[in-house]
């Protein structure tokens, strides 16, 4: 038996439908039954069993969102109009970047980006308000990207949109900045592919997001003998490498801090690859300065 075969893996997304992800774990069928009947009627549910140190049942659920992301009726005008002026300007640009990514994806791949969750427009303003807008341009741009990803307000393409906003911010600091290539479309590929240099950041970002949201469930899986959770696109989460035995609030804060550090590191590498390392030392723009710069583009 090889080392890989000895590792107990459990899929984080349901193998037959990637819209479904782990929501509940128990070795007891009665507990699973109680959980399932407690869901609201619109919740889609699948249950699978896995042989680890013992038989374990995993409940997978889906949000219910489906179809092309640009087919969803985004009632964003009301949300944006209710924001403070600086947030409204940035949020409008965020939506513009998102829509541009949807259009570009369709032109390059001939298919439309699919929604995997409902939009959470109400999360955009808190994401902007929680950012520390002081420090260098690289630090602020990294925090901006990180917070937008953490809030996961969009139905898909949150990482791509965050990178687009990161570039937009750095260009307001220095108009000569251009984000080095972060993605490519391989011949015959069906989905968006990250460039090798950025792939490690994206994968670790997704690991941190997943553990932050559901680390409590994963602690049970680890106790039952699971070594690795496997997200879609074969992103592996080695449970031993993450702190799972944390209270929810502590876990939420701990992994948010790690995620922010990751995206500051990403931004620093991006400016280095772009040959503009002076942005590491340049002062960043405050939220209101950034909004004024964006307003000036109109």
C-alpha positions as CSV (number, residue, x, y, z in Angstrom):
1,X,0.0,0.0,0.0
2,X,1.4,3.4,-1.0
3,X,1.6,6.4,1.2
4,X,-1.1,8.1,-0.8
5,X,-3.4,5.1,-0.5
6,X,-3.0,5.1,3.3
7,X,-4.2,8.7,3.6
8,X,-7.9,9.0,4.3
9,X,-9.5,11.5,1.9
10,X,-13.0,12.9,2.0
11,X,-14.4,15.1,-0.8
12,X,-15.4,18.6,0.4
13,X,-17.6,19.0,-2.6
14,X,-20.0,16.2,-3.6
15,X,-18.4,14.2,-6.3
16,X,-21.5,14.2,-8.5
17,X,-22.4,17.8,-8.1
18,X,-19.8,20.4,-7.1
19,X,-22.5,22.8,-6.0
20,X,-22.9,20.8,-2.8
21,X,-20.4,21.1,0.0
22,X,-19.9,19.6,3.5
23,X,-22.4,21.0,6.0
24,X,-22.7,18.4,8.8
25,X,-20.7,15.3,10.0
26,X,-21.8,12.6,12.3
27,X,-21.2,8.8,12.9
28,X,-24.9,8.6,13.9
29,X,-27.7,8.1,11.3
30,X,-30.3,9.5,13.8
31,X,-28.3,12.8,14.1
32,X,-28.1,13.0,10.3
33,X,-31.8,12.4,10.0
34,X,-32.6,15.2,12.5
35,X,-30.3,17.5,10.7
36,X,-31.8,16.9,7.3
37,X,-35.4,17.3,8.4
38,X,-34.4,20.5,10.1
39,X,-33.4,22.3,6.9
40,X,-35.7,24.7,5.2
41,X,-37.7,23.3,2.3
42,X,-35.6,25.1,-0.4
43,X,-32.3,23.6,0.8
44,X,-30.9,20.9,-1.4
45,X,-29.3,18.0,0.5
46,X,-27.2,14.9,-0.3
47,X,-25.9,12.4,2.2
48,X,-22.9,10.1,1.8
49,X,-21.1,7.6,4.1
50,X,-17.3,7.2,4.4
51,X,-15.3,4.4,6.0
52,X,-12.7,6.0,8.1
53,X,-11.8,4.8,11.6
54,X,-15.5,4.2,11.7
55,X,-18.4,4.8,9.4
56,X,-19.1,8.5,9.2
57,X,-22.0,10.2,7.5
58,X,-21.5,13.5,5.7
59,X,-24.4,15.9,4.8
60,X,-23.7,18.0,1.7
61,X,-25.9,21.0,1.0
62,X,-26.2,23.6,-1.8
63,X,-27.4,27.2,-1.7
64,X,-29.9,26.7,-4.5
65,X,-28.3,29.3,-6.8
66,X,-27.7,27.9,-10.3
67,X,-27.4,29.0,-13.9
68,X,-25.2,31.6,-15.5
69,X,-24.0,34.3,-13.2
70,X,-25.0,37.1,-15.6
71,X,-28.6,35.7,-15.7
72,X,-29.2,36.4,-12.0
73,X,-31.2,39.5,-11.3
74,X,-28.9,41.5,-9.2
75,X,-30.9,44.2,-7.4
76,X,-27.8,46.2,-6.6
77,X,-29.1,49.7,-7.2
78,X,-30.9,49.9,-3.9
79,X,-27.9,48.5,-2.0
80,X,-25.5,50.9,-3.6
81,X,-27.7,53.9,-3.2
82,X,-28.0,53.2,0.5
83,X,-24.2,53.2,1.0
84,X,-22.1,56.1,2.1
85,X,-20.8,58.0,-1.0
86,X,-17.2,56.6,-0.9
87,X,-18.4,53.0,-0.5
88,X,-21.0,53.5,-3.3
89,X,-18.4,54.7,-5.8
90,X,-16.0,51.7,-5.0
91,X,-19.0,49.2,-5.0
92,X,-20.0,50.5,-8.4
93,X,-16.5,49.9,-9.8
94,X,-16.5,46.4,-8.1
95,X,-19.6,45.5,-10.0
96,X,-18.1,46.9,-13.2
97,X,-15.0,44.7,-12.8
98,X,-17.2,41.7,-12.1
99,X,-19.3,42.3,-15.2
100,X,-16.2,42.8,-17.3
101,X,-14.8,39.4,-16.1
102,X,-18.1,37.7,-17.0
103,X,-17.9,39.2,-20.5
104,X,-14.3,38.4,-21.0
105,X,-14.8,34.8,-19.8
106,X,-17.5,34.4,-22.4
107,X,-15.4,35.9,-25.2
108,X,-12.4,33.8,-24.4
109,X,-14.0,30.5,-23.5
110,X,-17.3,30.6,-25.3
111,X,-19.3,29.8,-22.2
112,X,-20.7,31.8,-19.3
113,X,-19.5,31.8,-15.7
114,X,-21.9,29.8,-13.5
115,X,-23.3,31.0,-10.2
116,X,-22.6,28.7,-7.3
117,X,-24.2,30.8,-4.6
118,X,-26.6,33.7,-4.3
119,X,-25.2,37.2,-4.4
120,X,-24.7,38.9,-1.0
121,X,-24.6,42.5,-1.9
122,X,-25.2,43.5,1.7
123,X,-21.7,42.3,2.4
124,X,-19.9,44.7,0.1
125,X,-20.1,47.8,2.4
126,X,-19.0,45.9,5.6
127,X,-16.0,44.6,3.6
128,X,-15.0,48.2,2.7
129,X,-15.6,49.5,6.2
130,X,-13.5,46.8,7.9
131,X,-10.3,47.5,5.9
132,X,-7.4,49.3,7.5
133,X,-6.8,52.0,4.8
134,X,-3.5,53.1,6.4
135,X,0.0,52.0,5.3
136,X,1.8,51.3,2.1
137,X,0.0,50.9,-1.3
138,X,0.8,47.2,-1.3
139,X,-0.6,46.7,2.2
140,X,-3.8,48.5,1.5
141,X,-4.3,46.8,-1.9
142,X,-3.7,43.4,-0.3
143,X,-6.2,44.1,2.5
144,X,-8.8,45.3,0.0
145,X,-8.4,42.1,-2.1
146,X,-8.5,40.0,1.1
147,X,-11.6,41.5,2.5
148,X,-13.6,41.3,-0.7
149,X,-12.7,37.6,-1.0
150,X,-13.5,37.0,2.7
151,X,-16.9,38.5,2.3
152,X,-17.5,36.4,-0.9
153,X,-20.3,38.7,-1.9
154,X,-20.4,37.6,-5.6
155,X,-21.9,34.4,-7.0
156,X,-18.6,33.4,-8.6
157,X,-15.3,35.0,-9.7
158,X,-14.6,36.5,-6.3
159,X,-10.8,36.0,-6.6
160,X,-10.6,37.3,-10.1
161,X,-12.7,40.4,-9.2
162,X,-10.6,41.0,-6.1
163,X,-7.4,40.9,-8.2
164,X,-9.0,43.3,-10.7
165,X,-9.9,45.8,-7.8
166,X,-6.3,45.4,-6.5
167,X,-5.0,46.4,-9.9
168,X,-7.4,49.3,-10.1
169,X,-6.3,50.5,-6.6
170,X,-2.5,50.3,-7.5
171,X,-3.1,52.1,-10.7
172,X,-4.6,55.0,-8.8
173,X,-1.4,55.2,-6.9
174,X,0.8,54.8,-9.9
175,X,-0.9,54.9,-13.4
176,X,2.0,52.9,-14.9
177,X,1.3,49.8,-12.9
178,X,-0.1,46.8,-14.7
179,X,-0.9,43.5,-13.0
180,X,1.4,40.8,-14.3
181,X,-0.5,38.0,-16.0
182,X,-2.4,35.9,-13.5
183,X,-4.4,33.6,-15.6
184,X,-4.4,31.8,-19.0
185,X,-6.8,29.7,-21.1
186,X,-5.1,26.4,-22.0
187,X,-6.0,24.7,-25.3
188,X,-9.1,22.6,-24.8
189,X,-9.5,23.6,-21.2
190,X,-13.1,24.1,-19.9
191,X,-12.4,26.4,-17.1
192,X,-10.3,29.4,-16.0
193,X,-6.7,28.4,-15.2
194,X,-4.4,30.4,-12.9
195,X,-0.9,31.0,-13.8
196,X,1.6,28.9,-11.9
197,X,3.0,31.8,-9.9
198,X,-0.4,32.9,-8.6
199,X,-1.9,29.4,-8.2
200,X,-0.3,28.8,-4.8
201,X,-1.9,32.0,-3.5
202,X,-5.3,31.1,-4.9
203,X,-5.2,27.6,-3.6
204,X,-4.1,28.6,-0.1
205,X,-6.7,31.4,-0.1
206,X,-9.4,28.8,-0.8
207,X,-8.0,26.5,1.9
208,X,-8.1,29.3,4.5
209,X,-11.6,30.3,3.5
210,X,-12.9,26.8,3.8
211,X,-11.3,26.1,7.2
212,X,-12.4,29.5,8.5
213,X,-16.0,28.7,7.6
214,X,-16.3,25.1,8.5
215,X,-13.3,24.2,10.7
216,X,-15.6,22.9,13.4
217,X,-17.0,20.2,11.1
218,X,-13.5,19.3,10.0
219,X,-12.4,18.7,13.6
220,X,-14.9,15.9,13.8
221,X,-13.7,14.5,10.5
222,X,-10.2,14.5,11.7
223,X,-11.2,12.8,15.0
224,X,-12.9,10.1,12.9
225,X,-9.8,9.5,10.9
226,X,-9.9,11.9,7.9
227,X,-6.5,13.2,6.9
228,X,-7.3,15.3,3.9
229,X,-10.3,17.1,2.5
230,X,-10.4,17.5,-1.3
231,X,-12.0,20.6,-2.8
232,X,-13.0,20.8,-6.4
233,X,-10.0,21.3,-8.8
234,X,-8.1,18.8,-6.6
235,X,-7.2,21.4,-4.0
236,X,-6.2,19.4,-0.9
237,X,-6.6,20.5,2.7
238,X,-4.3,18.6,4.9
239,X,-6.2,18.9,8.2
240,X,-3.1,18.4,10.4
241,X,-1.7,21.7,9.0
242,X,-4.5,23.8,10.3
243,X,-5.7,24.7,13.8
244,X,-9.2,23.3,14.0
245,X,-9.7,23.2,17.7
246,X,-10.7,26.9,18.0
247,X,-13.9,28.5,19.1
248,X,-15.8,30.0,16.1
249,X,-15.0,33.6,16.9
250,X,-11.4,32.8,17.4
251,X,-11.2,30.7,14.3
252,X,-13.0,33.5,12.3
253,X,-10.4,36.1,13.5
254,X,-7.4,33.8,13.2
255,X,-7.9,32.8,9.6
256,X,-9.0,36.3,8.5
257,X,-5.6,37.5,9.7
258,X,-3.8,34.7,7.9
259,X,-5.8,35.4,4.8
260,X,-4.9,39.1,4.9
261,X,-1.2,38.3,5.3
262,X,-1.5,36.0,2.3
263,X,-2.9,38.7,0.0
264,X,-0.4,41.3,1.1
265,X,2.3,38.8,0.2
266,X,0.5,38.3,-3.2
267,X,0.4,42.0,-3.9
268,X,4.0,42.4,-3.0
269,X,5.0,39.7,-5.4
270,X,2.7,41.2,-8.1
271,X,4.4,44.6,-7.9
272,X,7.8,42.9,-7.9
273,X,7.0,40.9,-11.0
274,X,5.7,44.1,-12.6
275,X,9.0,45.8,-11.8
276,X,7.4,48.4,-9.6
277,X,8.8,47.6,-6.1
278,X,8.5,51.3,-5.1
279,X,4.9,50.6,-4.4
280,X,6.0,48.6,-1.4
281,X,7.1,51.9,0.2
282,X,4.7,54.3,-1.4
283,X,1.9,55.5,0.8
284,X,-1.5,54.1,0.0
285,X,-4.7,55.9,-0.7
286,X,-7.3,56.2,2.0
287,X,-10.8,55.0,1.1
288,X,-12.0,58.5,0.4
289,X,-8.9,59.3,-1.7
290,X,-9.4,56.1,-3.7
291,X,-13.1,56.9,-4.2
292,X,-12.2,60.4,-5.4
293,X,-9.7,59.0,-7.9
294,X,-12.4,56.5,-9.2
295,X,-14.9,59.3,-9.4
296,X,-12.4,61.3,-11.5
297,X,-12.4,58.4,-14.1
298,X,-16.1,58.9,-14.9
